[in-house]
Every structure is written in structure tokens, then in C-alpha cells.
């Protein structure tokens, strides 16, 4: 995996110093969609009548009577009137034409032929492609049409030859259908066999639904696990809570993820806690080995013995986070820890603290100062409960140290790793240099003076007393210079990360196709701007559109981690 630390440092610089609505789904047809929704056969889902207020990514737009669907990544109709559900080039905005491949209007302005060298420009993906057959094997549940190949860097199919039509959908055949948002073939016809119960879900029961639609019908924190037939194919699914499901603990075992806790040899009693198998009791003559397996040894026929330590929903990690005037999280530093906990699927409960209460609370917990200089105590902090009922929790401060602790205490493969092997040092270098210079420093100068506007009066007084000089806003000229610097640093990073796409591990993230702590730090930038300037922030909108929408896609991926929360009440 290719990674450029210098570019990343420039973007993340100084950050440590400080969503668009989706359509509601129903697993039903027109007879069982909610009253304000209608069934759309093409995508097998219910759409809101009148549409949603969304913004298409850069280079894409929607025809009249259509709007951008953020979940399906394509345009969908606003009306149930079938005569208004057939788009055409004539209905696209000026300077664009209809693409049946992407199911949206694409800008007609393309780079010159020479800019792609010996390759060709493919407008649905806004990239240059090489001529000829070649590519990777599509993952399970996806395939590519004839004369198309899988492009791992974009997780979709791409044509092998230039002049491939974009005004007609590719033919998949064999009962597979083209999905414009995913840009690939998926199993099943477009029209599902819906439930007759409006708004219902299938919990652990079969659903006759195309594979690519399953996740749309599962509620939050549930995964759509394919049910494979004798041939290994799937046209059915079930909604499973993989954090507690015994037979699909930590992931869908039908697609090779997670673990079947009930199948651990010589284990007598097992449970699934926070997506990890826990051996509570072994058969006579065996003991748990500590790696979710058993080994010959001392018998455990007495009371239940849990040999794997892990926070549970009943006894979760306590996560101390900064709070705004409305009782909500807002700071980018604790946000990195929130993402770390969510990504690993570790149960936690949030305790919110205002600025002036941080030091008193930490002293109340009996913690020594974290720093020899002011501020002596900072957030985030976590308290990991002891497996001993009479034991004391383990306290860890600093988002980077917390991530290291979580990876060590809740290791892979049972829990996803935040740090890929051998990358902790380079990621520490990035975080340690965040205060130096770059986009983070420029954005800090623009956003930090606005922070008091979202805080309660006590916190405002505290900030003015302890950080007064840093709250002076920049002049318009100074702000324009800082914003220009930020954009340049983001572009430098985008150019470096684009080299990942030339490898087998290309993707949206800093480490290519693998999530890392550096992504959580980068995600703190739009998170901070959104909370301080509001979700309609012009600056936020601009960042998400920079570099061909790369940062918008990255932010969307980060929000998915945020929304798939392991937080308990």
C-alpha cells in the first residue's frame, strides 16, 4: 500500500490543536410503502414523494423531476407517475447528457484525448482507463458484463474498450442486473418479492430480495447476511445483529466473515459479545486457549468461566467527550476516539463534559495530570472496565494512545485493526506533526475563533480566559489566504493518494482500501466545520467538492463508521 506521510502531515497539520439525508426505505412494493412514499422498480425500494434535498457529486447532475439518491449513488424520480420516471438527454441541465450507465446526467466536457495518453476517458467514473481486458476478480455477489473488468480502486466495473455506450445500461445476463449506483452487475431481477407488512423488517428470517438491496431493508446496527443455496449463490438474506448473533458473531459467516461461536470445538457454553466469541465453559478435559478456541487442559465443569476480557453492553467502556450548548459532541479530537470505538464495534457509553469541568472530573477520578503544562487535562479519555467485579477500570487519555490501547486489548481478527501491521509509527509521525503547518493549521485559524458560538456561557468564559488571543477572527484578506493554502494542501494529498489507485489496494482511504487512524484524524476536519459552522457551511461544501469530490466520498465513508455506532444508552 502506497502512502505519502509528508502530504498527509500537511493536510492534518494542527488539527489536534483544537450528511445529507437519505431516503427512507421500506421492504415493500407500492401496496406496502408508507403513505408518503412510492415503489421504484428499478432500484427495488420505496422513494419519498417529492424527493429529498440532496447535492449530486461534482460532475453529476439530475434531470427535471429527479433528485440525487445518496444511498444508491444515482438519480431517482420524485413522482410515482411512471411517465415522469423515464429520463432523457433533453431533460438534463445544459452542458450535460444522460448516462444510462451511471443513471444520472454527466458533464459533456471531457479532457482531451492526449490527456489520457494511450488510454481513454470514461465519464461515468471521471477517470482515464487503459485499453484492453484486464482487472481483478469481482468480490462475491458482484460481476461485470462481457467486455468489462473489475476495477478494485473504484470497487466497480469498467469497460475494456473506448467508445463504450453510456446512453444504455450494460447487459448482465444470467438473471443478473446492472446497478447504476454500484456500477456493476448484481444477482436477481430488479423487481423484488416484497413483504406484505408495511415498514417491517426480517430479523433472522429469509427475504426474497436482490442481493444488492438487502442492506437497505435492515435497521441500524443490523447486517444483511446472504443465505446461500446449494450452488453457493444467494437471492435471499436475513437481518442479523452480528454483535450478538451466536452463529454470525462479528460478521456474516455465509460470506466468510465473523465466526460461528456455536461451532468452536469442545466449547460447552459460548456467547457473542460485541461481535466477539466468548467461551464461557468448556467440555470436560478442555480449557479456553484465549484465542476463541479450546485446548486440552484443566476441566471447567464448575461455575461459568469467561477467559476473554471485553467490554459488554451491560458493562461498557466510558467515553468522556466534550459537549456543546445543546448537549452534543462537536470536537474533532474526541471524534477520533468515537470513530475508533465504532469501527472496532466495542460497546461504550458517552459521558459529556464541558470545558471548565474537565480538570475537576479527572481529579475526581483520581487521575494524575496528563501534561506538565496547561491544559493539564484534555479529552478524550476512556475508562475500560475491569473483568474483576471489584477491580478498577483502566483509564487512557489521548486519541492516538486510546486507539493503540484498543487495538492491543481488543485485537484482530475478532475486532478490526485500526493500525495495519507496521504503520503505527508512521501514523504517530502524522499525528505528532499535526500542529506544524498545512491545511489543518489553516482551517484551525478559520474555525477556532467561531467555537464560542456553539458553547454554553461557562465554557465561553473559560475559553476567553484561557485562549483569548486565539479567538481573534482573521480579516477577510487573511481568511482568503488561509483558505487558498488549505485547498492547495488538500490537492497535494489527493495527488499522492491517487498513486494508491495504481496498486491492488487502491481505495478511498489514506491507506488505500484500508481504514486507519489517519482517516479518523482527517475526518475530524469536516466534522468540526459541520458542528461549528453548521451542516450548510459553504466551506464544508467546498471541501467536499475539491479534487473531483474525493473528500466528499471520504467524508461519506467516515460518516458510515460514525453512524454504525456501538454506543449504548
Order of alpha helices (4+ residues) and beta strands (2+ residues): alpha-beta-beta-beta-beta-beta-beta-beta-beta-beta-beta-beta-beta-beta-beta-beta-alpha-beta-beta-beta-beta-beta-beta-beta-alpha-beta-alpha-beta-beta-alpha-alpha-alpha-alpha-alpha-alpha-alpha
